[in-house]
Structure formats: structure tokens, C-alpha cells
């Protein structure tokens, strides 16, 4: 039996490659990450958690579980002078295979939706 997969976040200095901070999450991160000039780090997990962190300390600033696994990278855009962050849901075959040894997520629904968060 393969070991249970978990997620890991790292804050790394882009100039030196030095890892500044590490954090472990209970589920795999298959959605990549987005950092902003304002010091925010966004990412999603296969359990449907979408969170914002401080990009240096990795202190969690905000989290919501959208109820559907996240596989796509977060994106940001500006409209009407306001900044928004969005993420597309739905797990592809490779992401679903990461759940084989995560019994509580085996029956995760797979629906494609776009969630947009703003001020």
C-alpha cells in the first residue's frame, strides 16, 4: 500500500533559493500557487480548501472550503478598480489518483465551477 499523500507549502527566497518557512497540509496540493505583490500566497487543496497565506511567514490569513476538489491554479484580475482572486474546481484523473490512500476523500464530488472572491 502506498503512503498517504500530504501537501507541503514553502516560502523560498527567489534570489538565493533559501527556504524561509515550510508548512505541512493534510491533503495534496494539486492546484499550484499564486503570489501577489501585496504579499499574499493563494493555493487550493484536493479537499476543496482554498486559502490565503502571508507569503513570508506562511501564516494562514483566510480559508474557505468550496466542497469540490481544486486542481487548477488560482488566478487574479482587476475589474472596476477592485482586485479579485478566482479558482476553477474539478479534479482530473491524476489529482483523483492522489486520493487513493485518503479514504475520507474517495467519494469527493467532481464538479467544474469557477469561484471568484473579492473585497
C-alpha positions in Angstrom: 0.0 0.0 0.0 1.3 3.4 -0.9 1.7 6.0 1.8 -0.9 8.7 2.3 -0.1 11.8 0.3 0.0 15.2 2.1 0.6 18.7 0.9 3.6 21.0 1.7 4.0 24.7 1.3 7.3 26.5 1.2 8.3 30.1 1.3 11.5 30.5 -0.7 13.8 33.4 -1.4 13.6 33.8 -5.2 17.1 35.2 -5.4 19.0 32.7 -3.2 16.7 29.7 -3.2 16.9 29.6 0.6 13.8 28.1 2.1 12.4 30.6 4.7 9.5 28.6 6.0 7.8 25.2 5.5 4.3 24.0 6.3 2.6 20.7 6.0 -1.1 20.4 5.0 -3.3 17.3 5.4 -4.1 16.9 1.7 -2.1 17.2 -1.5 -1.8 20.5 -3.3 -2.6 19.9 -7.0 -3.5 23.5 -7.9 -0.2 25.3 -7.8 0.2 28.6 -6.1 -0.3 32.3 -6.8 1.6 35.1 -5.1 0.8 38.8 -5.3 2.8 42.0 -5.0 0.8 42.6 -1.8 2.4 39.7 0.0 -0.3 37.1 -0.4 0.1 33.5 -1.3 -3.0 31.6 -2.5 -3.4 27.8 -3.1 -6.0 25.1 -3.1 -6.1 21.5 -2.0 -7.8 18.4 -3.2 -10.3 18.5 -0.3 -11.7 21.8 -1.6 -9.9 24.1 0.7 -8.8 27.4 -0.8 -6.6 29.6 1.4 -4.6 32.8 1.5 -1.3 33.0 3.5 1.3 35.6 4.2 3.9 34.9 1.6 6.9 35.1 4.0 5.6 33.7 7.3 3.0 31.3 5.8 0.6 32.4 8.4 -2.9 31.5 7.2 -5.0 34.6 6.7 -8.1 33.2 5.2 -9.6 29.8 4.2 -12.8 28.5 2.7 -13.8 25.0 1.7 -15.8 25.1 -1.6 -16.8 21.5 -1.3 -15.2 20.4 -4.6 -11.6 19.4 -5.1 -9.2 22.0 -6.5 -6.8 21.2 -9.4 -6.4 24.4 -11.3 -4.0 27.2 -10.4 -5.5 30.3 -8.7 -5.7 33.5 -10.8 -6.2 37.2 -10.1 -7.6 40.0 -12.1 -8.8 43.6 -11.6 -12.2 44.9 -12.6 -13.7 48.2 -11.8 -10.8 49.2 -9.7 -11.1 46.2 -7.4 -8.8 43.1 -7.2 -10.3 39.6 -7.4 -8.9 36.1 -7.0 -10.5 33.1 -8.7 -10.1 29.4 -8.9 -11.6 26.7 -11.1 -12.8 23.5 -9.4 -12.8 19.9 -10.5 -10.3 17.1 -10.2 -8.7 15.5 -13.2 -7.6 11.8 -13.3 -4.1 12.5 -11.9 -5.4 14.5 -9.0 -8.1 11.9 -8.2 -5.4 9.2 -8.1 -3.8 11.2 -5.3 -6.8 10.3 -3.2 -6.4 6.5 -3.3 -5.0 6.4 0.2 -7.2 9.2 1.6 -10.4 7.3 2.5 -12.3 10.4 3.7 -12.0 12.0 0.2 -12.6 9.0 -2.0 -16.2 10.0 -2.7 -15.4 13.6 -3.3 -17.8 15.0 -5.9 -16.2 16.3 -9.0 -18.0 19.4 -10.4 -16.4 22.1 -12.6 -17.2 25.6 -11.1 -15.5 28.9 -11.0 -15.3 30.6 -7.6 -14.4 34.3 -7.5 -13.5 36.2 -4.3 -13.3 39.9 -3.9 -13.2 42.8 -1.5 
